[in-house]
Amino acid sequence: MENNPNIAKPPNFQEMGSRKFGQEIRNNRRALNVLNQNFMGSQAYNCVVNKRSLSESHGVCGYKPNTRKFAAQISSSHQEESKKQKASISSTNGFGDCIFIDVEDENVIDHPEPMFLEQTEEEKEEEEEEEMEEVEMEIEEAVLDIDGSDSNNSLAIVDYIEDLHVSYRKMESYGCVSPDYMTQQEDINEKMRAILIDWLIEVHDKFELMKETLFLTINLIDRFLSKQKVMRKKLQLVGLVAMLLACKYEEVSVPVVDDLILISDKAYTRKEILEMEKLMLSKLQFNMSFPTPYVFLLRFLKAAQCDNKIEMLSFFLIELSLVEYEMLRFSPSLLAASAVYTAQCAFFGFKEWSRTCELHTKYSQLQLLECSRMMVGFHQKAGTGKLTGVYRKYNSSKFGYTSSRSEAAAFLLLQNEQDDDEL
């Protein structure tokens, strides 16, 4: 600084003599301007607080803030920048904290602070409360009222539907069987069970029975086999009688016994069918009313606001799961939720599980992933192997060729545990 010729030296008060102090200060106003120029840049700053417009300070041309919050942020940033400039000038002028500004200079323009940039503490608190209310409203709006459109439909029983599903969730565990019950069977195994169910799915389709009949049939078979040892040659009879009982419980028009004898290629007599019917009802203690995956699937499809394609794909996936013995370790509600989730992922090509689905299913994405990945594996190999009854059923115009036209959500199989932790 001492070698810079542009900086004027401070006045020597001992040599001032009879000169007036004010006159000496006026002579040094030019020196202060030069000092500002050297420390702040090539452009002289004629005032301590240089108030610039929004376009100059933020590089936005023609833009004006349209909210109070944005204006308050601009004001705060502007004041901080001005304080930095003031501190920089006052710390380098060589005269302490005393700075003199020539009010007669035409270049000095004092821009008044806009009134709308000022904000009190009460206004800030009000804004924060309004923002919190907006966030809460957005969260509430994200959860859809899936029963609102059925308020005038007496068959939808809107007033009782939530209570019904609470009851279903409590009862579903009583209708489940041990996932390793097959170990107590001596003459049959899980592969024979898969063959039986794959065949019954085709029989169910040929008879054009209701969907809930199929799910109840599988439930009766598993519950009976978990309580009664069965010989291999009687396994098909168990399946036929389970379907007969399910039809009597669900259907309006029930297949006659002679029809069952016919489709079994007369392997069993009428007497054998009726005797097995008595034995099965006795072992099950006449408990026929247990929630199956079907009742949950209907509710979850409604919560997901699915179209016909996703609905078909969901039923395709869950029927593939009915064939597999290893899927018995999942509860009916979890199977239904996983089928809907997997179908959405396959259809959209990415994870799709809304807050509405999570609210009604009571399952998060993380809880569904294990079951969902197994369904993806069944989907990939559905058309291969010997058990292709479900694939052929859904590869028809009646079901929109779902099995052949839909692609499995293979990306779910490529995720690792780190991705699961991020959910």
Long-range contacts (C-beta under 8 A, 24 or more apart in sequence): 4-38, 6-34, 6-37, 6-38, 7-31, 7-34, 7-35, 7-38, 8-34, 8-35, 10-94, 10-95, 25-100, 29-100, 29-102, 32-93, 32-99, 32-100, 35-92, 35-93, 35-94, 36-89, 36-93, 39-88, 39-89, 39-92, 40-85, 40-88, 40-89, 45-85, 45-89, 46-101, 46-105, 46-107, 46-108, 47-101, 47-108, 47-109, 47-110, 48-85, 48-86, 48-89, 48-90, 48-99, 48-101, 49-82, 49-85, 49-86, 50-82, 50-85, 51-78, 51-82, 51-110, 51-111, 51-113, 52-78, 57-81, 68-116, 68-119, 68-123, 68-127, 69-127, 71-116, 71-117, 72-117, 72-119, 72-124, 74-117, 75-113, 75-117, 75-118, 75-119, 78-117, 139-355, 142-354, 142-355, 142-356, 143-355, 143-356, 143-359, 144-303, 144-305, 144-354, 144-356, 146-302, 146-303, 146-305, 146-356, 146-360, 161-299, 165-296, 165-299, 165-360, 168-291, 168-295, 168-296, 168-333, 169-333, 169-362, 171-290, 171-291, 172-290, 172-291, 172-296, 172-331, 172-332, 172-333, 173-331, 174-290, 175-219, 175-223, 175-290, 175-291, 175-292, 175-332, 176-328, 176-331, 176-332, 177-222, 177-223, 177-226, 177-328, 178-226, 178-328, 179-326, 179-328, 179-329, 181-222, 181-225, 181-226, 181-328, 182-225, 182-325, 184-226, 184-229, 185-225, 185-229, 185-230, 186-229, 187-229, 187-230, 187-231, 187-232, 188-225, 188-230, 188-231, 188-232, 188-235, 190-325, 190-326, 192-232, 192-235, 193-221, 193-225, 193-235, 193-325, 194-323, 194-324, 194-325, 194-387, 195-387, 196-221, 196-235, 196-236, 196-238, 196-239, 197-221, 197-239, 197-322, 197-323, 198-323, 198-387, 198-388, 198-389, 198-390, 199-236, 199-239, 199-389, 200-239, 200-243, 201-319, 201-322, 201-323, 201-389, 201-390, 201-393, 202-389, 202-392, 202-393, 203-243, 203-263, 204-243, 205-393, 206-263, 207-255, 207-259, 209-247, 209-250, 209-251, 210-250, 210-251, 211-294, 211-315, 212-250, 212-292, 212-294, 212-295, 213-243, 213-246, 213-247, 213-250, 213-251, 214-246, 214-319, 214-322, 215-292, 215-293, 215-294, 215-322, 216-246, 216-249, 216-250, 216-288, 216-292, 216-294, 217-242, 217-243, 217-245, 217-246, 218-242, 218-292, 218-322, 219-290, 219-292, 220-245, 220-246, 220-280, 220-284, 220-288, 222-328, 223-284, 224-280, 224-283, 224-284, 227-283, 227-284, 228-279, 228-283, 234-276, 236-264, 236-267, 236-268, 237-264, 237-267, 237-268, 237-272, 237-273, 237-276, 238-276, 238-280, 240-264, 240-268, 240-273, 241-273, 241-276, 241-277, 241-280, 242-280, 244-273, 244-277, 245-277, 245-280, 245-281, 245-288, 249-288, 249-289, 291-332, 291-333, 292-332, 293-318, 293-332, 293-333, 293-335, 293-336, 293-339, 294-336, 295-332, 296-332, 296-333, 296-335, 296-336, 296-337, 296-361, 297-336, 297-339, 297-340, 299-336, 299-360, 300-336, 300-337, 300-340, 300-357, 300-360, 300-361, 301-340, 303-356, 303-357, 303-359, 303-360, 303-361, 304-340, 304-344, 304-354, 304-356, 304-357, 305-356, 306-340, 306-343, 306-344, 308-400, 309-347, 309-400, 309-402, 309-406, 310-340, 310-343, 310-344, 310-347, 311-343, 312-394, 312-399, 312-400, 312-402, 313-343, 313-346, 313-347, 313-402, 313-406, 314-339, 314-340, 314-342, 314-343, 315-339, 315-394, 316-379, 316-382, 316-390, 316-394, 316-399, 316-402, 316-403, 316-406, 317-342, 317-343, 317-375, 317-378, 317-379, 318-375, 319-390, 319-393, 319-394, 320-375, 320-378, 320-379, 320-382, 320-390, 321-374, 321-375, 321-378, 323-387, 323-389, 323-390, 324-374, 324-378, 326-374, 327-371, 327-374, 330-371, 333-361, 333-362, 333-363, 334-363, 334-367, 334-368, 334-371, 335-371, 336-361, 337-361, 337-363, 337-368, 338-368, 338-371, 338-372, 338-375, 339-375, 341-365, 341-368, 341-372, 342-372, 342-375, 342-376, 342-379, 342-409, 342-412, 345-372, 345-409, 345-411, 345-412, 346-376, 346-379, 346-406, 346-407, 346-408, 346-409, 347-406, 349-409, 349-411, 350-411, 364-423, 365-423, 366-420, 366-423, 369-412, 369-415, 369-420, 372-409, 372-412, 373-412, 373-413, 376-408, 376-409, 376-410, 376-412, 376-413, 377-413, 379-406, 379-408, 379-409, 380-408, 380-410
